[in-house]
Amino acid sequence: MNDELPEDDLEDSRAALAPTLEAAAAILPWVAKPRPLRFDEKLNQRWVAAACRLSIAWSERHGQTVDDVRPAIFALYGIALETADADCLHLGEALASASDLLEEGDPAPRLIAALTATIECLAEEGGLEHVLFAERARHFAQRLESSMAPSASGNQRSPVLDRLFVGEASERLERMHDALAALPPDAYALKLEADEIAQQAEHLELFGIVHLARQIERTIPGQDGTGDLDQPQLRQTMQDLLHQLETAIAAVDV
């Protein structure tokens, strides 16, 4: 018995399969092509290292390294500012706010659970380049914010107040840039505007912005915060801090 297909049947089979084979051949280069990087490779490496540092600090928070959690969170937040990514900034701000509640003592179990889940996720391989990073960042930022609410029906920040804050803080930032560009730099004006931004941000529980504004105040030399800012290195440090503060404030209204 001959099991071979007739030549006509073979030709018909080839003709029927041709579109499928062509489609498969067309997508193969895309399947093999690596996904383009969204962030600078060195920036992602720093993010991964900071996330690992935070994971260790959190797991050992009941031991001698209990004070390491807050610095680790703000180190990660600093890198989030460098990414200028909305999801990353949202997560960083939520972590910074959670850190401030931890400092107050006796945190709610919901907050501890949310922080634990968030930090465990951050420690996964891939860092910022993880295929699900954006989705997870949004999820955990919302979970952290929910865990910090007084109740399930607690009041949330008003978008109107957020926009008002962004508008006023942006004007203060312009004055801070002008004060730094003056010859000599106006340290008193910088300190005054930074203090006003910190106070307003605190009312809205934007603790990451509070931290940055207070850091600017502490960077100004002199006991009264009106020291000399004319040194090039100090001026550059202040310029970098202003840029970080500007990025953080812009992220509030996204």
VENBELQUI-V72220 format. One record per helix or strand of 2 or more residues. SS is the DSSP state (2 for helix, 1 for strand). FROM is the first residue (numbers start at 1). TO is the last residue. If there is no record, write none. Layout:
ss:SS from:FROM to:TO
ss:SS from:FROM to:TO
This chain:
ss:2 from:7 to:32
ss:2 from:41 to:59
ss:2 from:68 to:83
ss:2 from:86 to:104
ss:2 from:109 to:122
ss:2 from:127 to:129
ss:2 from:133 to:148
ss:2 from:159 to:181
ss:2 from:187 to:203
ss:2 from:207 to:219
ss:2 from:232 to:253
